Amino acid sequence: MNSKPVRPSNDTAHSISLVLLDGDYSICRFEPKTQVPPLSGPSDIYSLTTTHLETSLVCSTAAVPAGGRTESGWRVLYVEGPIPFDLTGVIAGITSTVAAAGLPVFVLSTFDSDLLLLRGESLDKAIAALNGSGYLVATPAIM
């Protein structure tokens, strides 16, 4: 199925820029209501989400605590913000572009921005797809 990526629906002059952050990240799953152990080291990104079905943690791979099921090898693209709350379709546009390239993505949102976690082995392909769809992706000289 060929689907055209969705672009933000507002007719504003917003250009969406993403920045590749340094480091490798992991996504961890714990049982619901688990008291997650302290991180085993520093992490520039730390997100803990709990629902009635699970507790999920995203952090630097070097900081993963013991006890959870862990998926490692993720890289982070940070959507430069702040993103106005009335700007719609930002994540839909980005994730549909990545999905059209056949790649998985894990998304986190904050008050000001969004973060996309992409598997390290597919990072170059994801960045190429995003650049090809008009997104501006800044990467460090060495990935």
For each residue, the residues with C-beta under 8 A, 3 or more apart:
1:
2: 100
3: 96 99 100
4: 100
5: 93 96 97 100 133
6: 9 89 92 93 96
7: 89 93 134
8: 12 14 16 87 88 89 90 93
9: 6 88 89
10: 14 86 87 88 89
11:
12: 8 87
13:
14: 8 10 84 87
15: 136
16: 8 79 80 90 93 94 135 136
17: 79 80 135 136 137 138
18: 77 78 79 80 94 116 130 135 136 137 138
19: 77 78 80 137 138
20: 75 76 77 78 123 127 137 138 139 140 143
21: 44 45 75 76 77 78
22: 44 140
23: 44 60 61 62 75 76
24: 60 61 62 72 73 74 75 120
25: 45 58 59 60 61 72 74 75 76 117
26: 58 59 60 61 64 70 71 72 73 74
27: 56 57 58 70 71 74 106 117
28: 56 57 58 59 64 65 68 69 70 71
29: 54 55 56 68 69 70
30: 34 36 54 55 56 57 67 68 69
31: 34 54 55
32: 50 51 52 53 54 55
33: 50 55
34: 30 31 55 67 68
35:
36: 30 48 55 57 65 67 68
37: 65 66 67
38: 65
39: 42 43 46 59 60 63 64 65
40: 62 63 64 65 66
41: 60 62 63
42: 39 60 62 63
43: 39 46 59 60 62 63
44: 21 22 23 60
45: 21 25 58 59 60 76 108 115
46: 39 43 57 58 59 63
47: 56 57 58 59 108
48: 36 55 56 57
49: 55 56 57
50: 32 33 54 55 56
51: 32 54 55
52: 32
53: 32
54: 29 30 31 32 50 51
55: 29 30 31 32 33 34 36 48 49 50 51
56: 27 28 29 30 47 48 49 50
57: 27 28 30 36 46 47 48 49 65 68
58: 25 26 27 28 45 46 47 106 108 117
59: 25 26 28 39 43 45 46 47 63 64
60: 23 24 25 26 39 41 42 43 44 45 63 64
61: 23 24 25 26 64 72 73
62: 23 24 40 41 42 43
63: 39 40 41 42 43 46 59 60
64: 26 28 39 40 59 60 61 68 70 72
65: 28 36 37 38 39 40 57 68
66: 37 40
67: 30 34 36 37
68: 28 29 30 34 36 57 64 65
69: 28 29 30
70: 26 27 28 29 64
71: 26 27 28 74
72: 24 25 26 61 64
73: 24 26 61 119 120 121
74: 24 25 26 27 71 106 117 118 119 120
75: 20 21 23 24 25 117 118 119 120 123 143
76: 20 21 23 25 45 115 116 117 118
77: 18 19 20 21 115 116 118 126 127 130 137
78: 18 19 20 21 113 114 115
79: 16 17 18 83 90 94 113 114 115 116
80: 16 17 18 19 113
81: 112 113 114
82: 111 112 113
83: 79 87 90 112 113 114
84: 14 87
85:
86: 10
87: 8 10 12 14 83 84 90
88: 8 9 10 92
89: 6 7 8 9 10 92 93
90: 8 16 79 83 87 93 94 114
91: 94 95 107 109 114
92: 6 88 89 95 96
93: 5 6 7 8 16 89 90 96 97 133
94: 16 18 79 90 91 97 98 105 114 116 130 135
95: 91 92 98 99 105 107 116
96: 3 5 6 92 93 99 100
97: 5 93 94 100 101 129 130 133 135
98: 94 95 101 103 104 105 116 118 126 129 130
99: 3 95 96 102 103 105
100: 2 3 4 5 96 97 129
101: 97 98 125 126 128 129
102: 99
103: 98 99 118 119 122 125 126 129
104: 98 118 119 122
105: 94 95 98 99 116 117 118 126
106: 27 58 74 116 117
107: 91 95 114 115 116 117
108: 45 47 58 114 115 117
109: 91 113 114 115
110: 113 114 115
111: 82
112: 81 82 83
113: 78 79 80 81 82 83 109 110
114: 78 79 81 83 90 91 94 107 108 109 110
115: 45 76 77 78 79 107 108 109 110
116: 18 76 77 79 94 95 98 105 106 107
117: 25 27 58 74 75 76 105 106 107 108
118: 74 75 76 77 98 103 104 105 122 123 126
119: 73 74 75 103 104 122 123
120: 24 73 74 75 123
121: 73
122: 103 104 118 119 125 126
123: 20 75 118 119 120 126 127 143
124: 127 128 143
125: 101 103 122 128 129
126: 77 98 101 103 105 118 122 123 129 130
127: 20 77 123 124 130 131 137 139
128: 101 124 125 131 132
129: 97 98 100 101 103 125 126 132 133
130: 18 77 94 97 98 126 127 133 135 137
131: 127 128 134 135 136 137
132: 128 129
133: 5 93 97 129 130
134: 7 131
135: 16 17 18 94 97 130 131
136: 15 16 17 18 131
137: 17 18 19 20 77 127 130 131
138: 17 18 19 20
139: 20 127 143
140: 20 22 143
141:
142:
143: 20 75 123 124 139 140
